[in-house]
Amino acid sequence: MRVLVLYATTEGQTRKICRFAADRLVSEGHSVELLNAEDAEGLDAGRFDAALLAGSVHIGKIQPALIAAAREHAGALAKMPTLYLQVSLAAAGKDPGELEELREIAREAAEGFGWEPSRTEQVAGAFRFSEYDFFKSWAMRWIASQHRQEVDPGRDRDYTDWTALGEILDDWAASAAERR
Ligand SMILES: Cc1cc2nc3c(=O)[nH]c(=O)nc-3n(C[C@H](O)[C@H](O)[C@H](O)COP(=O)(O)O)c2cc1C
């Protein structure tokens, strides 16, 4: 299949996740175009068989650039199998209230896209202190303390479950290939 991987990232973890996804899909024989949503102008989405979209949650919202690109190409994307990966730190926990908030954020994202992804998955992201300015670093330490998480502001911390993500990708790609 020809697969579009369209993402938005603020501190880089979603880019890392999408590079992993691209490598995985290529290793299974698919051809992949990895594209930052900021660079989606002029994209011909109709030439793909399937699309993976990914964005990360910041203060309860995903990046407007991903929503804008998904909406701009709604006509083509709505017709193909799609997977939406929503990256956040709340996805690393088990708090039912926070998980419901993530589902609500994904519903709002789909409304913004103007079409419903065939599959949506919540993916745990990372603390990236190396990318934060003073205020973000302070805010993230406070969030970590609220969740009783020990974080060392001198070190990044990756919560993404790469094995589980690989399985999601394999499963989605297999069902997308069947649907073709
Ligand atoms: C300023 C800021 C606000 C954030 N807000 C949320 C939030 O509302 N909910 C959440 O679960 N995670 C939140 N996060 C965590 C990010 O979603 C997480 O770090 C993710 O890995 C970022 O992905 P990116 O590096 O691709 O931007 C926030 C992170 C930052 C820096």
Ligand as a Chemical Component Dictionary entry (heavy atoms), coordinates in Angstrom:
data_LIG
# 
_chem_comp.id                   LIG 
_chem_comp.type                 NON-POLYMER 
_chem_comp.pdbx_formal_charge   0 
_chem_comp.three_letter_code    LIG 
# 
loop_
_chem_comp_atom.comp_id 
_chem_comp_atom.atom_id 
_chem_comp_atom.alt_atom_id 
_chem_comp_atom.type_symbol 
_chem_comp_atom.charge 
_chem_comp_atom.model_Cartn_x 
_chem_comp_atom.model_Cartn_y 
_chem_comp_atom.model_Cartn_z 
_chem_comp_atom.pdbx_ordinal 
LIG C1  C1  C 0 2.947  22.833 27.693 1  
LIG C2  C2  C 0 2.502  21.397 27.644 2  
LIG C3  C3  C 0 1.156  21.078 27.831 3  
LIG C4  C4  C 0 0.735  19.741 27.819 4  
LIG N1  N1  N 0 -0.589 19.454 28.024 5  
LIG C5  C5  C 0 -0.984 18.165 28.121 6  
LIG C6  C6  C 0 -2.345 17.838 28.399 7  
LIG O1  O1  O 0 -3.227 18.709 28.488 8  
LIG N2  N2  N 0 -2.676 16.527 28.537 9  
LIG C7  C7  C 0 -1.728 15.532 28.425 10 
LIG O2  O2  O 0 -2.083 14.373 28.604 11 
LIG N3  N3  N 0 -0.448 15.799 28.106 12 
LIG C8  C8  C 0 -0.052 17.097 27.960 13 
LIG N4  N4  N 0 1.245  17.388 27.656 14 
LIG C9  C9  C 0 2.187  16.284 27.391 15 
LIG C10 C10 C 0 2.449  16.087 25.892 16 
LIG O3  O3  O 0 1.266  15.657 25.235 17 
LIG C11 C11 C 0 3.556  15.028 25.745 18 
LIG O4  O4  O 0 4.735  15.544 26.303 19 
LIG C12 C12 C 0 3.777  14.594 24.305 20 
LIG O5  O5  O 0 4.793  13.605 24.297 21 
LIG C13 C13 C 0 4.172  15.767 23.421 22 
LIG O6  O6  O 0 4.344  15.294 22.102 23 
LIG P1  P1  P 0 5.248  16.105 21.041 24 
LIG O7  O7  O 0 6.678  16.026 21.587 25 
LIG O8  O8  O 0 5.107  15.365 19.784 26 
LIG O9  O9  O 0 4.714  17.484 20.990 27 
LIG C14 C14 C 0 1.676  18.694 27.621 28 
LIG C15 C15 C 0 3.034  19.025 27.405 29 
LIG C16 C16 C 0 3.450  20.353 27.411 30 
LIG C17 C17 C 0 4.895  20.665 27.184 31 
# 
loop_
_chem_comp_bond.comp_id 
_chem_comp_bond.atom_id_1 
_chem_comp_bond.atom_id_2 
_chem_comp_bond.value_order 
_chem_comp_bond.pdbx_ordinal 
LIG C1  C2  SING 1  
LIG C2  C3  SING 2  
LIG C2  C16 DOUB 3  
LIG C3  C4  DOUB 4  
LIG C4  N1  SING 5  
LIG C4  C14 SING 6  
LIG N1  C5  DOUB 7  
LIG C5  C6  SING 8  
LIG C5  C8  SING 9  
LIG C6  O1  DOUB 10 
LIG C6  N2  SING 11 
LIG N2  C7  SING 12 
LIG C7  O2  DOUB 13 
LIG C7  N3  SING 14 
LIG N3  C8  DOUB 15 
LIG C8  N4  SING 16 
LIG N4  C9  SING 17 
LIG N4  C14 SING 18 
LIG C9  C10 SING 19 
LIG C10 O3  SING 20 
LIG C10 C11 SING 21 
LIG C11 O4  SING 22 
LIG C11 C12 SING 23 
LIG C12 O5  SING 24 
LIG C12 C13 SING 25 
LIG C13 O6  SING 26 
LIG O6  P1  SING 27 
LIG P1  O7  DOUB 28 
LIG P1  O8  SING 29 
LIG P1  O9  SING 30 
LIG C14 C15 DOUB 31 
LIG C15 C16 SING 32 
LIG C16 C17 SING 33 
# 
